């Protein structure tokens, strides 16, 4: 299990009970006090207070060192709204993320766009002092919607350092007492032991990011295997937790049809999930993809080198053609616009959806960051209701209660 080599603690929270608990769980870690504010950059904090950090090291080496440093701080930031973007064609809903952690993902997926070399793990030890902010958000939600809060997203994995903090356990217990509010634990891990045996009331949804077994073993370094995730999913489902799978990012790698079919068949050997959302690989720019390839980050970059030639500026409709380096279109997927052409994304999604339908014809399925035309072409039912359409806000297992 992960233990940091260094713990840098903001001076204002040195005596906070959460700080003391985490430090006690890391008896071999060097603890350093830091007077800087929590909004100071990682480079600034590492450069001044870490004994490990060296700005002259190669990018990949700096990234490894950053993973050995844990920064404990106080912050008033508890919630952030992740906006779907301005694209009127994209069928996405805003969702909310709770933010006790930042950059706590310890895995090294070859396609990951969060490869900041000077990035350390951050924990807001005062997070639970400010739960009133969450209470107010829940109270303000319209009665026709459930409040869904994700812990964690993008640069973090909620179970990566649970053995040091116990945050997931505390949140499961907190949401168990809520009426129309749900917690999402999003992970690529199989370390579910901390959340077993807890009173959750069905108000914690455990979501796994999954991919084909071959793909995971070759390109998602450090993550649990497909079968390990599915075994963990089956265990939490036995305890009454709703389970959602996010198959994301989907790549058109060699043999993808066979490997994704095997993935789906393997899922149903273990269980039937409450919902599945599918997301094809997308990036902010081709420059970003090239930087991931060039910096290596401990792998050879084979996956993205092979796929780069196929990425284009994806847009809402394929009929007007594509421009790779310019954006003349009105309905671009503005957040992560570079992906496979519409026809290729359709082929990937149609195949995987077909595999799911062959196992369960009425399984709830959504797609991520896709326009209306793609939902319609795939004959997916879009309701325009954030709790039914895709994984970010999904509480469709309660549909009969709405």
VENURZI-V680912 format. One record per residue. N is the residue number from 1. RES is the residue in one letter. SS is DSSP state (A for helix, B for strand, O for the rest). Layout:
# VENURZI-V680912
n:N res:RES ss:SS
n:N res:RES ss:SS
This chain:
# VENURZI-V680912
n:1 res:X ss:O
n:2 res:X ss:O
n:3 res:X ss:O
n:4 res:X ss:O
n:5 res:X ss:O
n:6 res:X ss:B
n:7 res:X ss:B
n:8 res:X ss:B
n:9 res:X ss:B
n:10 res:X ss:B
n:11 res:X ss:A
n:12 res:X ss:A
n:13 res:X ss:A
n:14 res:X ss:O
n:15 res:X ss:O
n:16 res:X ss:O
n:17 res:X ss:A
n:18 res:X ss:A
n:19 res:X ss:A
n:20 res:X ss:A
n:21 res:X ss:A
n:22 res:X ss:A
n:23 res:X ss:A
n:24 res:X ss:A
n:25 res:X ss:O
n:26 res:X ss:O
n:27 res:X ss:O
n:28 res:X ss:O
n:29 res:X ss:O
n:30 res:X ss:B
n:31 res:X ss:B
n:32 res:X ss:B
n:33 res:X ss:B
n:34 res:X ss:B
n:35 res:X ss:O
n:36 res:X ss:O
n:37 res:X ss:O
n:38 res:X ss:O
n:39 res:X ss:O
n:40 res:X ss:O
n:41 res:X ss:O
n:42 res:X ss:A
n:43 res:X ss:A
n:44 res:X ss:A
n:45 res:X ss:A
n:46 res:X ss:A
n:47 res:X ss:A
n:48 res:X ss:A
n:49 res:X ss:A
n:50 res:X ss:O
n:51 res:X ss:O
n:52 res:X ss:O
n:53 res:X ss:O
n:54 res:X ss:O
n:55 res:X ss:O
n:56 res:X ss:O
n:57 res:X ss:O
n:58 res:X ss:O
n:59 res:X ss:A
n:60 res:X ss:A
n:61 res:X ss:A
n:62 res:X ss:A
n:63 res:X ss:A
n:64 res:X ss:A
n:65 res:X ss:A
n:66 res:X ss:A
n:67 res:X ss:O
n:68 res:X ss:O
n:69 res:X ss:B
n:70 res:X ss:B
n:71 res:X ss:B
n:72 res:X ss:B
n:73 res:X ss:B
n:74 res:X ss:O
n:75 res:X ss:O
n:76 res:X ss:O
n:77 res:X ss:O
n:78 res:X ss:O
n:79 res:X ss:B
n:80 res:X ss:B
n:81 res:X ss:B
n:82 res:X ss:B
n:83 res:X ss:O
n:84 res:X ss:O
n:85 res:X ss:O
n:86 res:X ss:O
n:87 res:X ss:O
n:88 res:X ss:O
n:89 res:X ss:O
n:90 res:X ss:B
n:91 res:X ss:O
n:92 res:X ss:O
n:93 res:X ss:O
n:94 res:X ss:O
n:95 res:X ss:B
n:96 res:X ss:B
n:97 res:X ss:B
n:98 res:X ss:B
n:99 res:X ss:O
n:100 res:X ss:O
n:101 res:X ss:B
n:102 res:X ss:B
n:103 res:X ss:O
n:104 res:X ss:O
n:105 res:X ss:O
n:106 res:X ss:O
n:107 res:X ss:O
n:108 res:X ss:B
n:109 res:X ss:B
n:110 res:X ss:O
n:111 res:X ss:O
n:112 res:X ss:O
n:113 res:X ss:O
n:114 res:X ss:O
n:115 res:X ss:O
n:116 res:X ss:O
n:117 res:X ss:O
n:118 res:X ss:O
n:119 res:X ss:O
n:120 res:X ss:O
n:121 res:X ss:B
n:122 res:X ss:B
n:123 res:X ss:B
n:124 res:X ss:B
n:125 res:X ss:O
n:126 res:X ss:O
n:127 res:X ss:A
n:128 res:X ss:A
n:129 res:X ss:A
n:130 res:X ss:A
n:131 res:X ss:O
n:132 res:X ss:A
n:133 res:X ss:A
n:134 res:X ss:A
n:135 res:X ss:A
n:136 res:X ss:A
n:137 res:X ss:A
n:138 res:X ss:A
n:139 res:X ss:A
n:140 res:X ss:A
n:141 res:X ss:O
n:142 res:X ss:O
n:143 res:X ss:O
n:144 res:X ss:O
n:145 res:X ss:O
n:146 res:X ss:O
n:147 res:X ss:B
n:148 res:X ss:B
n:149 res:X ss:B
n:150 res:X ss:B
n:151 res:X ss:B
n:152 res:X ss:O
n:153 res:X ss:O
n:154 res:X ss:O
n:155 res:X ss:O
n:156 res:X ss:O
n:157 res:X ss:O
n:158 res:X ss:O
n:159 res:X ss:O
n:160 res:X ss:O
n:161 res:X ss:O
n:162 res:X ss:A
n:163 res:X ss:A
n:164 res:X ss:A
n:165 res:X ss:A
n:166 res:X ss:O
n:167 res:X ss:A
n:168 res:X ss:A
n:169 res:X ss:A
n:170 res:X ss:A
n:171 res:X ss:A
n:172 res:X ss:A
n:173 res:X ss:A
n:174 res:X ss:A
n:175 res:X ss:A
n:176 res:X ss:A
n:177 res:X ss:O
n:178 res:X ss:O
n:179 res:X ss:O
n:180 res:X ss:O
n:181 res:X ss:B
n:182 res:X ss:B
n:183 res:X ss:B
n:184 res:X ss:B
n:185 res:X ss:B
n:186 res:X ss:B
n:187 res:X ss:B
n:188 res:X ss:O
n:189 res:X ss:O
n:190 res:X ss:O
n:191 res:X ss:O
n:192 res:X ss:O
n:193 res:X ss:A
n:194 res:X ss:A
n:195 res:X ss:A
n:196 res:X ss:O
n:197 res:X ss:O
n:198 res:X ss:O
n:199 res:X ss:O
n:200 res:X ss:O
n:201 res:X ss:O
n:202 res:X ss:O
n:203 res:X ss:O
n:204 res:X ss:B
n:205 res:X ss:B
n:206 res:X ss:B
n:207 res:X ss:B
n:208 res:X ss:B
n:209 res:X ss:B
n:210 res:X ss:B
n:211 res:X ss:O
n:212 res:X ss:O
n:213 res:X ss:A
n:214 res:X ss:A
n:215 res:X ss:A
n:216 res:X ss:A
n:217 res:X ss:A
n:218 res:X ss:A
n:219 res:X ss:A
n:220 res:X ss:B
n:221 res:X ss:B
n:222 res:X ss:O
n:223 res:X ss:O
n:224 res:X ss:O
n:225 res:X ss:O
n:226 res:X ss:A
n:227 res:X ss:A
n:228 res:X ss:A
n:229 res:X ss:A
n:230 res:X ss:A
n:231 res:X ss:A
n:232 res:X ss:A
n:233 res:X ss:A
n:234 res:X ss:A
n:235 res:X ss:A
n:236 res:X ss:A
n:237 res:X ss:A
n:238 res:X ss:A
n:239 res:X ss:O
n:240 res:X ss:O
n:241 res:X ss:O
n:242 res:X ss:B
n:243 res:X ss:B
n:244 res:X ss:B
n:245 res:X ss:B
n:246 res:X ss:B
n:247 res:X ss:B
n:248 res:X ss:B
n:249 res:X ss:B
n:250 res:X ss:B
n:251 res:X ss:O
n:252 res:X ss:O
n:253 res:X ss:O
n:254 res:X ss:O
n:255 res:X ss:O
n:256 res:X ss:A
n:257 res:X ss:A
n:258 res:X ss:A
n:259 res:X ss:A
n:260 res:X ss:A
n:261 res:X ss:A
n:262 res:X ss:A
n:263 res:X ss:A
n:264 res:X ss:A
n:265 res:X ss:A
n:266 res:X ss:A
n:267 res:X ss:A
n:268 res:X ss:A
n:269 res:X ss:A
n:270 res:X ss:A
n:271 res:X ss:O
n:272 res:X ss:O
n:273 res:X ss:O
n:274 res:X ss:O
n:275 res:X ss:B
n:276 res:X ss:B
n:277 res:X ss:B
n:278 res:X ss:B
n:279 res:X ss:B
n:280 res:X ss:B
n:281 res:X ss:O
n:282 res:X ss:O
n:283 res:X ss:B
n:284 res:X ss:O
n:285 res:X ss:O
n:286 res:X ss:A
n:287 res:X ss:A
n:288 res:X ss:A
n:289 res:X ss:A
n:290 res:X ss:A
n:291 res:X ss:A
n:292 res:X ss:A
n:293 res:X ss:A
n:294 res:X ss:A
n:295 res:X ss:A
n:296 res:X ss:O
n:297 res:X ss:O
n:298 res:X ss:O
n:299 res:X ss:O
n:300 res:X ss:O
n:301 res:X ss:O
n:302 res:X ss:A
n:303 res:X ss:A
n:304 res:X ss:A
n:305 res:X ss:A
n:306 res:X ss:A
n:307 res:X ss:A
n:308 res:X ss:A
n:309 res:X ss:A
n:310 res:X ss:A
n:311 res:X ss:B
n:312 res:X ss:B
n:313 res:X ss:B
n:314 res:X ss:O
n:315 res:X ss:B
n:316 res:X ss:O
n:317 res:X ss:O
n:318 res:X ss:A
n:319 res:X ss:A
n:320 res:X ss:A
n:321 res:X ss:O
n:322 res:X ss:O
n:323 res:X ss:O
n:324 res:X ss:O
n:325 res:X ss:O
n:326 res:X ss:O
n:327 res:X ss:O
n:328 res:X ss:O
n:329 res:X ss:O
n:330 res:X ss:O
n:331 res:X ss:O
n:332 res:X ss:B
n:333 res:X ss:O
n:334 res:X ss:O
n:335 res:X ss:O
n:336 res:X ss:O
n:337 res:X ss:O
n:338 res:X ss:B
n:339 res:X ss:B
n:340 res:X ss:B
n:341 res:X ss:O
n:342 res:X ss:A
n:343 res:X ss:A
n:344 res:X ss:A
n:345 res:X ss:A
n:346 res:X ss:A
n:347 res:X ss:A
n:348 res:X ss:A
n:349 res:X ss:A
n:350 res:X ss:A
n:351 res:X ss:A
n:352 res:X ss:A
n:353 res:X ss:A
n:354 res:X ss:A
n:355 res:X ss:A
n:356 res:X ss:A
n:357 res:X ss:A
n:358 res:X ss:A
n:359 res:X ss:A
n:360 res:X ss:O
n:361 res:X ss:O
n:362 res:X ss:O
n:363 res:X ss:O
n:364 res:X ss:O
n:365 res:X ss:B
n:366 res:X ss:B
n:367 res:X ss:B
n:368 res:X ss:O
n:369 res:X ss:O
n:370 res:X ss:O
n:371 res:X ss:B
n:372 res:X ss:A
n:373 res:X ss:A
n:374 res:X ss:A
n:375 res:X ss:A
n:376 res:X ss:A
n:377 res:X ss:A
n:378 res:X ss:O
n:379 res:X ss:O
n:380 res:X ss:O
n:381 res:X ss:O
n:382 res:X ss:O
n:383 res:X ss:O
n:384 res:X ss:O
n:385 res:X ss:O
n:386 res:X ss:A
n:387 res:X ss:A
n:388 res:X ss:A
n:389 res:X ss:A
n:390 res:X ss:O
n:391 res:X ss:A
n:392 res:X ss:A
n:393 res:X ss:A
n:394 res:X ss:O
n:395 res:X ss:O
n:396 res:X ss:A
n:397 res:X ss:A
n:398 res:X ss:A
n:399 res:X ss:A
n:400 res:X ss:A
n:401 res:X ss:A
n:402 res:X ss:O
